[in-house]
């Protein structure tokens, strides 16, 4: 039996007087790549923030690596990597300084982390900017640095929120292949994105959140059989009740081209 890495039991939370999560139950096992999807405001980022220990006033229990995170033992965080959707990055630091700082936060030796960071930057063809300030980096270059920073300490559980933001096609292919290889090594990956075709291709399990509750949970093949739709995007639209995209797009284009004929 594969080890259970993560368990959410009746997870619920109110934020600003609004019910954001509404009783989530989820067991995640070692080596799974979970595509965690849902419309904006469904509660995806909130779930991840609770699991990372960034939000505390929740109901229910969260167990990671077999321990309840509410117990106050934060050592589980050393085994977690995280790429947030909108990360704050220290602009006045060089890539070398930033990555060494992050590595040391995770308890890595300074020399070890600097060597590892340099090697990883080389793989992303960023050797030439290793000692350059992050303020001069493009969005894609920053994203690569964030991905490196999340992996420096060889985590067992990885949370990725829109990790392909700003990346070119070649880098996207590298990241997709890398995630598959990490999962094959027994790493567990929580992958949240709006890019449905990527989620469809890399995830071996897809969890769809709607209004703070799990609306679907299974492999792409299982979801396809349940909904009789062809692509994850079509399944997503069917399950979330969004089927107006064709009309909205048509209206948008007609307004742009000056042919608007709203009654």
Secondary structure by P-SEA (a helix, b strand, c coil): cccccbbbccccccccccccccbbbbbbbccccccccccccccaaaaaaaaacccccccbbbbccccccccccccccccbbbbcccccccccccaaaaaaaaaaaacccaaaaaaaaaaaaaaaccccccccccccccaaaaaaaaaaaaccccccbbbbccccccccaaaaaaaaaaaaaaaaabbbbbccccaaaaaaccccbbbbbccccccccccaaaaaaacccccaaaaaaaaacccaaaaaaaaaaaaaacccccc
